[in-house]
Amino acid sequence: MNDKSIVNDARSSNPNMDKKVDAYIAAFDEPMRMRLGEMRKIIRRAAPDATEVFSNEMPGYVLHESLVWFDGVEQNVALYPRGYHFKKVYAAELKRYKTPKGAIHFPADAPLPTKLITKIVKDRAKENRLIAKPLPAGFPENLAIPVKRALAIAKITTLEKLASYSEEEILALHAIGPKDLPKLRAALQAVGLAFRRDE
């Protein structure tokens, strides 16, 4: 695959493509250049409605908010899923790869795991779409995006479902801290509910 076909494949699937990404990929030597082009194509196919951007000196994709980013790091193609839980969710599939904080490193001298990357990107896109939806009736409007994401991932979509959890269980969800509890308590109290109490 040559550089031009990589760029054309990406462009044909995303008319909003940022040309800085073309230059970024072209600056690498082979096989990194080829793998970065493949990563770009995999992401575009997995999230065709995402917008390609170039920020923080690397290519990324936005779908309502940050979706995924990728980069050439040493001899690896790094994928940054921007989700705190990916190491846990994909633990079995990621055993053979390095996973430094917030990233997955795929060796540039080997084929990329297309199915795994596609699955991760599609799952992240699904999360972003959930977060973009208005909160269900009764939930505080001023919840931070990471809190909304944590609730969406836990499938807490009603106040009744929220009330089935104890405060300790809610605090165990990533990104929900003690400062978020008063807002959630107030929302429950407004409809005559409360967090479950374990006696």
Z-matrix of the N, CA and C atoms (Angstrom, degrees):
N
C 1 1.451
C 2 1.522 1 107.96
N 3 1.335 2 117.92 1 130.41
C 4 1.455 3 119.21 2 179.44
C 5 1.521 4 110.83 3 -96.94
N 6 1.341 5 115.37 4 169.31
C 7 1.462 6 120.59 5 -176.25
C 8 1.526 7 112.33 6 -57.29
N 9 1.332 8 116.35 7 -41.53
C 10 1.457 9 120.50 8 -176.35
C 11 1.526 10 110.92 9 -62.91
N 12 1.327 11 117.99 10 -40.14
C 13 1.463 12 119.39 11 -179.21
C 14 1.520 13 111.21 12 -69.36
N 15 1.330 14 117.47 13 -34.24
C 16 1.468 15 120.06 14 176.72
C 17 1.520 16 109.22 15 -61.04
N 18 1.326 17 116.30 16 -49.70
C 19 1.459 18 120.95 17 -178.74
C 20 1.521 19 110.64 18 -63.71
N 21 1.327 20 118.17 19 -44.83
C 22 1.459 21 120.90 20 -179.23
C 23 1.519 22 112.02 21 -64.01
N 24 1.338 23 117.62 22 -39.60
C 25 1.465 24 120.20 23 177.82
C 26 1.519 25 110.56 24 -61.32
N 27 1.338 26 115.89 25 -45.11
C 28 1.461 27 119.46 26 179.98
C 29 1.528 28 110.21 27 -66.20
N 30 1.325 29 117.14 28 -43.24
C 31 1.459 30 121.20 29 -177.89
C 32 1.528 31 110.88 30 -63.69
N 33 1.312 32 116.92 31 -40.10
C 34 1.461 33 119.20 32 -176.86
C 35 1.521 34 111.74 33 -66.81
N 36 1.310 35 118.06 34 -23.42
C 37 1.459 36 120.09 35 179.55
C 38 1.524 37 112.23 36 -96.17
N 39 1.348 38 117.67 37 -8.30
C 40 1.457 39 119.87 38 -177.41
C 41 1.522 40 110.89 39 -150.03
N 42 1.321 41 117.72 40 96.37
C 43 1.455 42 119.38 41 -179.12
C 44 1.526 43 113.38 42 -66.63
N 45 1.332 44 118.31 43 -15.59
C 46 1.462 45 121.53 44 179.98
C 47 1.522 46 112.88 45 -89.70
N 48 1.320 47 116.42 46 11.34
C 49 1.460 48 120.12 47 -174.74
C 50 1.526 49 112.11 48 -54.53
N 51 1.318 50 115.67 49 138.92
C 52 1.453 51 121.65 50 177.71
C 53 1.529 52 108.63 51 -87.38
N 54 1.335 53 116.84 52 122.41
C 55 1.472 54 121.32 53 -176.45
C 56 1.528 55 112.85 54 -64.24
N 57 1.315 56 117.89 55 -18.54
C 58 1.469 57 119.88 56 177.41
C 59 1.526 58 110.76 57 -61.96
N 60 1.325 59 116.64 58 -29.91
C 61 1.461 60 120.51 59 179.32
C 62 1.527 61 109.88 60 -66.41
N 63 1.327 62 116.92 61 -38.49
C 64 1.470 63 120.40 62 176.25
C 65 1.523 64 110.00 63 -55.14
N 66 1.328 65 115.63 64 -50.94
C 67 1.467 66 120.82 65 -177.25
C 68 1.523 67 110.86 66 -65.52
N 69 1.308 68 116.38 67 -38.60
C 70 1.468 69 120.98 68 179.67
C 71 1.528 70 110.16 69 -59.53
N 72 1.328 71 117.09 70 -50.74
C 73 1.466 72 121.28 71 -178.52
C 74 1.525 73 110.65 72 -65.27
N 75 1.320 74 116.95 73 -42.11
C 76 1.468 75 121.35 74 -178.01
C 77 1.525 76 112.53 75 -62.76
N 78 1.320 77 118.01 76 -23.12
C 79 1.469 78 121.49 77 -178.07
C 80 1.527 79 112.98 78 -74.38
N 81 1.323 80 118.25 79 -13.42
C 82 1.463 81 121.52 80 -178.71
C 83 1.525 82 110.77 81 -88.95
N 84 1.329 83 115.37 82 153.42
C 85 1.464 84 121.79 83 172.49
C 86 1.523 85 108.54 84 -83.98
N 87 1.337 86 115.39 85 165.08
C 88 1.467 87 120.47 86 173.71
C 89 1.530 88 108.44 87 -74.03
N 90 1.316 89 121.68 88 150.34
C 91 1.466 90 126.18 89 2.43
C 92 1.527 91 113.12 90 -86.32
N 93 1.355 92 117.06 91 -2.21
C 94 1.466 93 119.93 92 -176.99
C 95 1.530 94 111.47 93 -58.30
N 96 1.313 95 117.49 94 -43.62
C 97 1.468 96 120.64 95 -178.42
C 98 1.534 97 110.35 96 -57.72
N 99 1.325 98 116.52 97 -44.25
C 100 1.459 99 120.52 98 -179.80
C 101 1.533 100 110.67 99 -64.34
N 102 1.331 101 117.02 100 -44.17
C 103 1.472 102 120.32 101 -178.20
C 104 1.530 103 111.46 102 -66.43
N 105 1.334 104 116.78 103 -39.05
C 106 1.467 105 119.17 104 177.63
C 107 1.531 106 110.18 105 -63.82
N 108 1.322 107 116.51 106 -39.68
C 109 1.466 108 120.28 107 176.00
C 110 1.515 109 111.64 108 -63.18
N 111 1.329 110 116.56 109 -39.48
C 112 1.468 111 120.66 110 177.34
C 113 1.524 112 110.57 111 -64.97
N 114 1.343 113 116.35 112 -43.23
C 115 1.465 114 120.16 113 179.60
C 116 1.528 115 109.61 114 -59.66
N 117 1.302 116 115.62 115 -44.78
C 118 1.462 117 120.80 116 179.28
C 119 1.530 118 110.27 117 -58.23
N 120 1.304 119 117.17 118 -46.19
C 121 1.462 120 121.60 119 -178.22
C 122 1.537 121 110.53 120 -65.30
N 123 1.319 122 117.66 121 -42.19
C 124 1.473 123 121.36 122 179.02
C 125 1.526 124 110.17 123 -60.31
N 126 1.333 125 116.06 124 -46.60
C 127 1.471 126 120.19 125 -178.84
C 128 1.528 127 110.32 126 -62.98
N 129 1.333 128 116.84 127 -45.23
C 130 1.468 129 120.39 128 -178.58
C 131 1.532 130 111.08 129 -61.48
N 132 1.322 131 117.00 130 -39.42
C 133 1.469 132 119.45 131 179.49
C 134 1.528 133 111.14 132 -70.28
N 135 1.321 134 117.04 133 -34.79
C 136 1.465 135 120.89 134 -178.68
C 137 1.528 136 112.20 135 -75.96
N 138 1.328 137 116.84 136 -28.93
C 139 1.470 138 121.20 137 -178.48
C 140 1.530 139 109.56 138 -136.88
N 141 1.333 140 117.21 139 68.74
C 142 1.464 141 119.99 140 -174.52
C 143 1.524 142 114.62 141 -63.98
N 144 1.324 143 117.50 142 -20.08
C 145 1.463 144 119.62 143 179.75
C 146 1.526 145 112.74 144 -91.93
N 147 1.327 146 117.97 145 1.51
C 148 1.468 147 121.29 146 177.19
C 149 1.527 148 109.61 147 -78.05
N 150 1.312 149 115.58 148 152.62
C 151 1.459 150 121.88 149 178.04
C 152 1.519 151 108.99 150 -98.78
N 153 1.312 152 116.06 151 129.43
C 154 1.465 153 120.95 152 178.37
C 155 1.527 154 108.99 153 -80.79
N 156 1.325 155 116.07 154 135.13
C 157 1.463 156 122.28 155 -179.56
C 158 1.519 157 109.30 156 -134.60
N 159 1.302 158 115.81 157 168.82
C 160 1.461 159 121.14 158 173.52
C 161 1.516 160 106.15 159 -134.38
N 162 1.330 161 116.22 160 113.51
C 163 1.456 162 121.74 161 -176.32
C 164 1.519 163 108.19 162 -152.12
N 165 1.308 164 116.85 163 155.41
C 166 1.468 165 121.12 164 -178.41
C 167 1.523 166 110.99 165 54.98
N 168 1.333 167 116.24 166 33.25
C 169 1.467 168 122.88 167 176.92
C 170 1.524 169 113.71 168 64.22
N 171 1.342 170 117.10 169 26.47
C 172 1.465 171 119.62 170 176.96
C 173 1.527 172 110.73 171 -153.63
N 174 1.337 173 116.05 172 158.00
C 175 1.462 174 120.21 173 177.24
C 176 1.526 175 111.14 174 -75.99
N 177 1.311 176 114.49 175 146.20
C 178 1.452 177 119.38 176 177.68
C 179 1.512 178 110.74 177 -152.26
N 180 1.308 179 115.00 178 176.99
C 181 1.457 180 121.84 179 -178.84
C 182 1.512 181 108.91 180 -135.24
N 183 1.319 182 114.50 181 141.09
C 184 1.453 183 121.87 182 -178.65
C 185 1.523 184 108.01 183 -122.44
N 186 1.307 185 115.40 184 132.66
C 187 1.463 186 122.19 185 174.28
C 188 1.525 187 105.58 186 -138.92
N 189 1.301 188 116.68 187 94.07
C 190 1.465 189 124.79 188 -172.65
C 191 1.524 190 111.06 189 71.96
N 192 1.296 191 118.01 190 -33.48
C 193 1.463 192 125.60 191 174.81
C 194 1.524 193 106.50 192 -161.50
N 195 1.315 194 116.94 193 -175.82
C 196 1.465 195 120.98 194 -178.26
C 197 1.528 196 110.76 195 -54.14
N 198 1.340 197 115.79 196 130.39
C 199 1.467 198 121.20 197 -178.40
C 200 1.524 199 110.34 198 -106.28
N 201 1.319 200 117.64 199 -72.74
C 202 1.467 201 123.09 200 176.57
C 203 1.525 202 108.69 201 -146.12
N 204 1.326 203 114.97 202 159.99
C 205 1.460 204 122.96 203 176.59
C 206 1.519 205 107.39 204 -132.92
N 207 1.323 206 117.33 205 159.26
C 208 1.458 207 119.61 206 174.07
C 209 1.513 208 109.53 207 -144.86
N 210 1.345 209 114.65 208 160.72
C 211 1.459 210 120.05 209 -171.07
C 212 1.526 211 108.91 210 -161.85
N 213 1.304 212 116.40 211 156.51
C 214 1.457 213 121.71 212 171.10
C 215 1.516 214 108.33 213 -95.98
N 216 1.318 215 117.45 214 115.65
C 217 1.462 216 122.51 215 -176.62
C 218 1.520 217 108.51 216 -124.61
N 219 1.326 218 116.17 217 114.52
C 220 1.460 219 122.03 218 -176.63
C 221 1.527 220 108.70 219 51.43
N 222 1.288 221 119.43 220 -117.69
C 223 1.470 222 121.66 221 -179.83
C 224 1.526 223 111.65 222 -106.15
N 225 1.331 224 115.77 223 26.61
C 226 1.463 225 120.87 224 -176.75
C 227 1.520 226 111.52 225 -128.50
N 228 1.322 227 114.77 226 150.94
C 229 1.458 228 121.00 227 167.66
C 230 1.522 229 104.86 228 -95.88
N 231 1.324 230 115.77 229 118.04
C 232 1.460 231 120.50 230 -177.42
C 233 1.520 232 110.05 231 -97.13
N 234 1.317 233 116.03 232 133.57
C 235 1.460 234 123.07 233 173.75
C 236 1.520 235 106.92 234 -112.14
N 237 1.322 236 116.08 235 130.25
C 238 1.464 237 122.20 236 178.93
C 239 1.529 238 107.70 237 -113.84
N 240 1.339 239 117.58 238 96.93
C 241 1.464 240 120.38 239 -175.79
C 242 1.524 241 115.79 240 -71.53
N 243 1.302 242 118.22 241 -9.75
C 244 1.456 243 121.92 242 177.94
C 245 1.526 244 113.03 243 57.88
N 246 1.287 245 116.66 244 25.00
C 247 1.453 246 120.99 245 174.85
C 248 1.518 247 107.50 246 -126.78
N 249 1.284 248 116.58 247 135.52
C 250 1.458 249 121.34 248 -174.77
C 251 1.516 250 112.86 249 -71.66
N 252 1.288 251 117.92 250 -22.19
C 253 1.460 252 122.02 251 -168.39
C 254 1.522 253 114.55 252 -100.60
N 255 1.328 254 118.84 253 0.86
C 256 1.468 255 119.68 254 -171.99
C 257 1.517 256 112.78 255 -62.21
N 258 1.338 257 118.27 256 -33.53
C 259 1.473 258 119.75 257 -179.52
C 260 1.524 259 111.02 258 -64.33
N 261 1.322 260 116.33 259 -35.68
C 262 1.461 261 120.36 260 179.79
C 263 1.529 262 110.79 261 -75.07
N 264 1.319 263 116.65 262 -45.86
C 265 1.464 264 121.62 263 -176.33
C 266 1.524 265 111.89 264 -64.43
N 267 1.330 266 116.62 265 -39.78
C 268 1.468 267 121.20 266 -175.90
C 269 1.529 268 112.16 267 -109.29
N 270 1.307 269 117.39 268 27.79
C 271 1.472 270 121.69 269 -174.49
C 272 1.525 271 112.83 270 -51.53
N 273 1.305 272 117.87 271 -47.79
C 274 1.472 273 120.57 272 -177.26
C 275 1.525 274 111.41 273 -63.58
N 276 1.340 275 116.67 274 -43.75
C 277 1.466 276 120.42 275 -177.89
C 278 1.525 277 112.74 276 -71.21
N 279 1.336 278 116.83 277 -25.15
C 280 1.469 279 120.47 278 -175.17
C 281 1.522 280 113.75 279 -92.51
N 282 1.328 281 118.22 280 -2.55
C 283 1.471 282 121.11 281 -176.98
C 284 1.520 283 113.22 282 -53.29
N 285 1.306 284 117.31 283 -35.64
C 286 1.463 285 120.23 284 -174.84
C 287 1.526 286 114.05 285 -86.90
N 288 1.343 287 116.98 286 0.19
C 289 1.464 288 120.57 287 -178.21
C 290 1.523 289 111.32 288 -117.52
N 291 1.318 290 116.02 289 154.57
C 292 1.462 291 120.83 290 172.92
C 293 1.522 292 107.55 291 -75.06
N 294 1.337 293 114.92 292 137.91
C 295 1.461 294 119.33 293 179.50
C 296 1.525 295 110.13 294 -132.21
N 297 1.345 296 116.70 295 70.58
C 298 1.458 297 117.64 296 174.99
C 299 1.529 298 109.07 297 -64.29
N 300 1.302 299 116.62 298 168.16
C 301 1.464 300 121.56 299 -174.58
C 302 1.536 301 112.04 300 -46.65
N 303 1.321 302 115.08 301 120.32
C 304 1.449 303 121.60 302 174.30
C 305 1.512 304 116.56 303 75.00
N 306 1.331 305 118.34 304 5.99
C 307 1.467 306 120.04 305 -174.12
C 308 1.521 307 111.87 306 -139.08
N 309 1.326 308 113.79 307 162.51
C 310 1.463 309 122.14 308 170.00
C 311 1.515 310 105.35 309 -127.05
N 312 1.329 311 117.15 310 127.13
C 313 1.466 312 121.42 311 179.95
C 314 1.523 313 110.04 312 -103.87
N 315 1.333 314 115.37 313 120.51
C 316 1.455 315 122.24 314 176.21
C 317 1.526 316 107.65 315 -107.05
N 318 1.332 317 119.18 316 127.93
C 319 1.470 318 120.78 317 -179.77
C 320 1.532 319 111.23 318 -58.25
N 321 1.329 320 115.91 319 132.78
C 322 1.468 321 121.07 320 -178.32
C 323 1.523 322 112.34 321 -70.82
N 324 1.338 323 116.98 322 -18.99
C 325 1.469 324 119.17 323 -177.65
C 326 1.530 325 112.88 324 -92.55
N 327 1.328 326 116.97 325 13.94
C 328 1.470 327 121.42 326 178.99
C 329 1.526 328 109.02 327 -134.50
N 330 1.328 329 117.36 328 155.87
C 331 1.465 330 119.31 329 177.55
C 332 1.534 331 111.21 330 -59.52
N 333 1.310 332 115.79 331 143.22
C 334 1.461 333 120.10 332 177.12
C 335 1.530 334 109.67 333 -73.63
N 336 1.342 335 117.76 334 145.38
C 337 1.471 336 120.72 335 177.25
C 338 1.536 337 110.07 336 -78.05
N 339 1.303 338 115.39 337 84.50
C 340 1.466 339 121.99 338 -173.26
C 341 1.526 340 112.70 339 -53.85
N 342 1.320 341 117.67 340 -45.68
C 343 1.470 342 120.48 341 -177.60
C 344 1.524 343 111.41 342 -63.04
N 345 1.330 344 117.15 343 -43.37
C 346 1.460 345 120.83 344 -179.91
C 347 1.525 346 110.78 345 -64.99
N 348 1.318 347 117.10 346 -47.60
C 349 1.468 348 120.36 347 -179.35
C 350 1.525 349 109.87 348 -62.02
N 351 1.314 350 116.87 349 -43.27
C 352 1.466 351 121.11 350 178.47
C 353 1.521 352 110.78 351 -59.16
N 354 1.319 353 116.52 352 -44.98
C 355 1.467 354 121.66 353 -179.93
C 356 1.529 355 110.64 354 -61.33
N 357 1.326 356 117.26 355 -45.63
C 358 1.464 357 121.22 356 -179.73
C 359 1.526 358 110.45 357 -62.56
N 360 1.323 359 117.15 358 -47.29
C 361 1.471 360 120.70 359 -178.24
C 362 1.529 361 110.52 360 -64.31
N 363 1.324 362 117.76 361 -43.00
C 364 1.469 363 120.27 362 179.19
C 365 1.526 364 111.25 363 -63.96
N 366 1.332 365 116.75 364 -39.93
C 367 1.464 366 119.94 365 177.82
C 368 1.524 367 110.98 366 -64.29
N 369 1.334 368 116.70 367 -42.15
C 370 1.474 369 120.21 368 177.87
C 371 1.527 370 110.16 369 -63.87
N 372 1.326 371 117.69 370 -41.00
C 373 1.467 372 120.79 371 179.14
C 374 1.531 373 110.34 372 -62.42
N 375 1.318 374 115.89 373 -40.40
C 376 1.465 375 120.48 374 178.46
C 377 1.529 376 110.23 375 -61.99
N 378 1.336 377 116.67 376 -43.79
C 379 1.466 378 120.63 377 177.21
C 380 1.524 379 110.58 378 -59.89
N 381 1.337 380 116.31 379 -47.06
C 382 1.463 381 119.62 380 -178.30
C 383 1.526 382 111.83 381 -62.20
N 384 1.314 383 117.21 382 -37.00
C 385 1.467 384 119.84 383 177.92
C 386 1.528 385 110.86 384 -67.00
N 387 1.327 386 116.86 385 -38.61
C 388 1.468 387 120.33 386 177.00
C 389 1.518 388 110.97 387 -62.19
N 390 1.326 389 115.91 388 -44.01
C 391 1.458 390 120.80 389 -178.14
C 392 1.524 391 110.94 390 -66.98
N 393 1.313 392 117.21 391 -32.75
C 394 1.462 393 121.41 392 -177.73
C 395 1.527 394 112.27 393 -71.26
N 396 1.320 395 116.39 394 -22.62
C 397 1.461 396 119.48 395 179.55
C 398 1.525 397 109.09 396 -68.77
N 399 1.320 398 116.87 397 148.04
C 400 1.465 399 118.51 398 175.45
C 401 1.526 400 109.28 399 -60.08
N 402 1.303 401 115.34 400 146.02
C 403 1.461 402 119.28 401 177.95
C 404 1.522 403 109.66 402 -64.13
N 405 1.320 404 116.71 403 147.41
C 406 1.463 405 119.05 404 177.06
C 407 1.528 406 110.73 405 -60.01
N 408 1.300 407 115.88 406 157.78
C 409 1.460 408 121.84 407 -179.83
C 410 1.522 409 110.74 408 -51.73
N 411 1.311 410 114.68 409 135.87
C 412 1.455 411 120.62 410 176.38
C 413 1.513 412 115.28 411 96.09
N 414 1.337 413 118.11 412 -23.42
C 415 1.466 414 119.99 413 178.56
C 416 1.524 415 109.33 414 -75.14
N 417 1.330 416 117.18 415 143.66
C 418 1.469 417 119.52 416 178.31
C 419 1.532 418 110.71 417 -60.84
N 420 1.317 419 116.64 418 134.92
C 421 1.470 420 121.43 419 -179.66
C 422 1.522 421 112.10 420 -71.97
N 423 1.322 422 117.50 421 -23.77
C 424 1.468 423 120.89 422 -173.19
C 425 1.533 424 113.72 423 -94.52
N 426 1.315 425 117.73 424 24.02
C 427 1.467 426 119.63 425 176.20
C 428 1.523 427 109.44 426 -71.77
N 429 1.313 428 116.79 427 139.71
C 430 1.462 429 121.87 428 178.57
C 431 1.531 430 109.89 429 -67.01
N 432 1.324 431 116.24 430 152.27
C 433 1.470 432 121.19 431 -179.21
C 434 1.528 433 112.13 432 -55.70
N 435 1.344 434 120.38 433 -43.55
C 436 1.472 435 118.32 434 178.36
C 437 1.536 436 112.99 435 -61.09
N 438 1.335 437 116.93 436 -32.48
C 439 1.467 438 120.26 437 177.58
C 440 1.528 439 109.41 438 -69.19
N 441 1.333 440 116.67 439 -44.15
C 442 1.469 441 120.24 440 177.13
C 443 1.527 442 110.29 441 -58.96
N 444 1.345 443 116.08 442 -42.15
C 445 1.466 444 120.36 443 -179.93
C 446 1.531 445 109.98 444 -62.12
N 447 1.329 446 116.95 445 -45.23
C 448 1.465 447 120.40 446 -178.96
C 449 1.525 448 110.75 447 -61.14
N 450 1.328 449 116.91 448 -43.12
C 451 1.465 450 120.30 449 178.68
C 452 1.532 451 110.99 450 -65.36
N 453 1.330 452 116.59 451 -41.06
C 454 1.470 453 120.52 452 179.81
C 455 1.522 454 111.25 453 -64.19
N 456 1.333 455 116.68 454 -43.51
C 457 1.463 456 120.37 455 -179.65
C 458 1.525 457 110.83 456 -63.92
N 459 1.340 458 115.93 457 -37.01
C 460 1.468 459 120.74 458 178.63
C 461 1.535 460 111.85 459 -79.45
N 462 1.336 461 116.31 460 -0.37
C 463 1.473 462 122.56 461 179.96
C 464 1.531 463 112.09 462 61.04
N 465 1.325 464 115.02 463 36.08
C 466 1.464 465 120.86 464 175.94
C 467 1.525 466 106.42 465 -93.69
N 468 1.320 467 115.88 466 94.75
C 469 1.463 468 120.82 467 -173.01
C 470 1.525 469 113.46 468 -115.17
N 471 1.322 470 116.78 469 -1.32
C 472 1.469 471 120.36 470 176.29
C 473 1.519 472 108.29 471 -136.23
N 474 1.326 473 115.41 472 159.20
C 475 1.464 474 119.00 473 176.96
C 476 1.527 475 110.44 474 -67.40
N 477 1.312 476 116.81 475 -31.40
C 478 1.469 477 119.97 476 177.11
C 479 1.530 478 110.25 477 -62.51
N 480 1.318 479 115.69 478 -42.03
C 481 1.473 480 120.03 479 177.82
C 482 1.529 481 109.64 480 -65.49
N 483 1.337 482 117.48 481 -42.31
C 484 1.466 483 121.28 482 177.62
C 485 1.526 484 110.42 483 -58.34
N 486 1.336 485 116.83 484 -40.95
C 487 1.464 486 121.38 485 -179.07
C 488 1.523 487 112.58 486 -67.57
N 489 1.318 488 118.04 487 -16.67
C 490 1.468 489 120.21 488 178.91
C 491 1.529 490 111.92 489 -78.43
N 492 1.327 491 117.11 490 -5.81
C 493 1.464 492 122.66 491 178.94
C 494 1.518 493 110.20 492 -102.57
N 495 1.327 494 115.65 493 151.26
C 496 1.463 495 120.16 494 170.62
C 497 1.527 496 108.05 495 -84.62
N 498 1.320 497 116.75 496 162.85
C 499 1.466 498 120.09 497 177.08
C 500 1.527 499 110.70 498 -60.12
N 501 1.321 500 116.68 499 -37.18
C 502 1.466 501 120.70 500 179.76
C 503 1.529 502 110.97 501 -62.98
N 504 1.330 503 116.41 502 -40.36
C 505 1.469 504 119.88 503 178.82
C 506 1.530 505 111.25 504 -66.66
N 507 1.317 506 116.65 505 -38.67
C 508 1.470 507 120.11 506 178.09
C 509 1.522 508 109.96 507 -66.62
N 510 1.318 509 117.52 508 -41.89
C 511 1.467 510 120.69 509 178.43
C 512 1.524 511 112.07 510 -65.89
N 513 1.322 512 117.09 511 -23.37
C 514 1.469 513 120.37 512 178.73
C 515 1.530 514 111.78 513 -75.53
N 516 1.336 515 117.46 514 -15.69
C 517 1.462 516 120.20 515 176.50
C 518 1.521 517 108.06 516 -71.85
N 519 1.296 518 115.92 517 135.47
C 520 1.460 519 120.29 518 -178.86
C 521 1.527 520 110.10 519 -60.09
N 522 1.315 521 116.15 520 136.92
C 523 1.466 522 125.01 521 175.18
C 524 1.524 523 113.81 522 84.35
N 525 1.316 524 118.58 523 -3.64
C 526 1.461 525 119.35 524 176.38
C 527 1.519 526 107.49 525 -103.55
N 528 1.315 527 114.98 526 122.29
C 529 1.457 528 120.50 527 -177.11
C 530 1.518 529 111.56 528 -119.86
N 531 1.334 530 116.16 529 176.95
C 532 1.468 531 120.79 530 -178.65
C 533 1.529 532 113.66 531 -55.63
N 534 1.334 533 117.49 532 -31.98
C 535 1.474 534 119.47 533 -179.18
C 536 1.532 535 112.60 534 -69.60
N 537 1.327 536 117.03 535 -17.60
C 538 1.464 537 120.71 536 179.18
C 539 1.531 538 112.29 537 -85.80
N 540 1.317 539 116.77 538 -22.51
C 541 1.468 540 120.01 539 -175.82
C 542 1.522 541 113.83 540 -61.11
N 543 1.347 542 120.39 541 -43.15
C 544 1.469 543 118.22 542 -179.70
C 545 1.532 544 113.30 543 -57.34
N 546 1.320 545 117.68 544 -38.68
C 547 1.473 546 121.00 545 178.82
C 548 1.530 547 110.06 546 -64.36
N 549 1.329 548 115.74 547 -43.35
C 550 1.467 549 119.68 548 -178.84
C 551 1.526 550 111.17 549 -70.22
N 552 1.350 551 116.35 550 -39.30
C 553 1.473 552 120.17 551 176.98
C 554 1.530 553 110.52 552 -60.19
N 555 1.345 554 115.41 553 -46.25
C 556 1.470 555 120.24 554 -178.70
C 557 1.527 556 111.14 555 -61.33
N 558 1.322 557 116.84 556 -39.80
C 559 1.465 558 120.40 557 178.72
C 560 1.526 559 110.48 558 -63.18
N 561 1.323 560 116.39 559 -41.76
C 562 1.466 561 120.16 560 178.16
C 563 1.528 562 110.85 561 -66.20
N 564 1.334 563 116.70 562 -45.70
C 565 1.471 564 120.88 563 -178.62
C 566 1.527 565 111.46 564 -61.31
N 567 1.322 566 117.00 565 -34.06
C 568 1.470 567 121.13 566 -178.62
C 569 1.526 568 112.43 567 -62.28
N 570 1.326 569 117.05 568 -22.36
C 571 1.474 570 120.32 569 178.60
C 572 1.527 571 111.61 570 -116.16
N 573 1.334 572 116.08 571 19.35
C 574 1.459 573 120.76 572 175.75
C 575 1.520 574 114.90 573 75.83
N 576 1.323 575 117.49 574 23.95
C 577 1.464 576 121.63 575 179.58
C 578 1.520 577 110.24 576 -115.98
N 579 1.319 578 115.18 577 169.84
C 580 1.469 579 121.55 578 176.45
C 581 1.522 580 108.09 579 -152.76
N 582 1.321 581 115.35 580 161.95
C 583 1.462 582 119.10 581 174.58
C 584 1.518 583 109.24 582 -62.40
N 585 1.317 584 116.94 583 148.63
C 586 1.463 585 122.60 584 177.70
C 587 1.523 586 108.91 585 -62.81
N 588 1.304 587 115.77 586 137.41
C 589 1.470 588 120.32 587 176.92
C 590 1.516 589 108.40 588 -110.56
N 591 1.330 590 115.33 589 124.39
C 592 1.462 591 119.98 590 177.07
C 593 1.518 592 107.81 591 -91.46
N 594 1.313 593 115.94 592 117.85
C 595 1.476 594 120.74 593 -178.60
C 596 1.507 595 110.43 594 -86.13
